[in-house]
Amino acid sequence: MVVEGPPPLAQPERPFRAEDGTILAMITDTAEFRALADHRVAMADLHLRDLFATDPARGETFAATAADLYLDYSKNLVTAETMTLLMALARRAAVQQRIEAMFTGEAINVTERRAALHVALRAPAGTVMIVDGEDVVPDVHRVLERMADFALRVRSGEWWGYTGRPIRNVVNIGIGGSDLGPAMAAEALAAYADPALSIRFVSNVDGADLTDALAGLDPAETLFVVCSKTFTTLETLTNAHSARRWLLAALEEEAAVAHHFVAASSNPAEVSGFGIDPANMFEFWDWVGGRYSLDSAIGLTVMIAIGPERFRELLDGFHQMDRHFRTAPLPANMPVVLAMLGIWHGNFLGAETHAVLPYSARLRRFPAYLQQLDMESNGKSVTLDGRPVATSTGPVVWGQPGTNGQHAFFQLLHQGTRLVPCDFIGFLHPDHPLGEHHPQLVANLFAQSEALAFGRTRAEVEEEETDPELVPHRVFPGNRPSNTILAPRLTPRLLGELVALYEHKVFVQGIVWGINSFDQWGVELGKVLAGRIGRELTQPTPPDLAHDSSTDALIRRYRNEHRNR
Ligand code: F6P
């Protein structure tokens, strides 16, 4: 559905954003925001049943296409007027200009004074993308070539382990963006992976993670890909050191490390300090945020699994969505539409969370991936200029694949007291040979969004001669919003499109809220405290504890338990 043209609104008292992107007013102070608040009141008694009854074409007009994706957003509590008002808010927030600022390499990550140019990672060779006066695309392709060369050598058995045996196991060590993206993608694209390779992921500093990942592996046939942008992350370095000890316990010679460890990082000094040959480091740049790094060298394990050609298809998928995002008019721009619907739900309808429900077992890690993407990006409570925001920002993102979720938490979605907007994601074709499963899977997806939207009225329940006492229990209120994203099949290209769709959605929401979606200062305090507490737990002499009484007591309890061991 395309709603063109500016809405008939008065100008805000103050402009929201200056030419250079700085925030001049709260988004809540704009006439566009207030118009939406008034509109919400006028919409209070509308039910999706009425909206569909009065507009028979609604199911097809409230829809958008981008690359291979089809978005049906008709089952949201919106009218054409709502969409017009939401697009007016997007214009007031200067969404189009900020999109250009991102693509042209402006330092939009203001608190870290750098660009957020992940779109350059999937720009075709020959494209020009400038950061600090330099075209970064040639460098991106140089690293991609090195990755491809290495991945092919591992896949063909030409990259030997120290004893001359080919690599059969690849263990990715990383955490956060250096784990969630590659782990999600490797699982999503399992149908395209080389079955001769066993691919594993280790992230947690809980030693059980590494222990389980290494179980049954022969060190002589195992390659570790250590992924860390900073190469200082406690979890990753702890796991990498333990992995090195495991390797050397079997292969004995220090020289074995060079054959069995490679790194993806932007910190060559720390990588070589660990003992990894800089020739075996695949670099990326400070303008790539951790949660936006799947398509950088951090994707090396995925490339080894599916091969360079498929990896390039993945990048092409990202790029197709980037092009759409940069060029499509706002009302037809899929990331913008999703973003503004999310703002409608969160800022005007009171939704606190957002469920992501892929009807695909292979996308089982997609909700966890989106949690970092969305919550680390938009879990912020000050604007770009440091003032407290005046409205709620990023939602709690959660979810599980269908149909499993139906037998777990869908009860609350249908009959609970909370409004939980949902994204259903499904595919027209399966990527497995068991054809008879697929119509059942898709039928469940369509059934759930229908049930959420339309429910079952008291009259309908009574018509079924239901025991009168049970009638209230069997009524489904409906009117619960959802998007349905449909795609032909789960391919590398498609996965790229899907990830880029959500990356850009999150960015647009950050623009409207006037926050920085590209920093993550909120993770720092816990890291600092963990360092101090780690020393207090293990130092031989009793520490002078000076935390709060709760934390001190917990530390003492741990130390007492370990005193005589
Ligand atoms: O702690 C959060 C974080 O900084 C994420 O933003 C990042 O993806 C993750 O840690 C891992 O960081 P690195 O790749 O530097 O090890």
Residues whose N, C-alpha, C, O or C-beta is under 5 A from the ligand:
A	BS01	F6P	I175 G176 G177 S178 C227 S228 K229 T230 F231 T233 G290 R291 Q520 V523
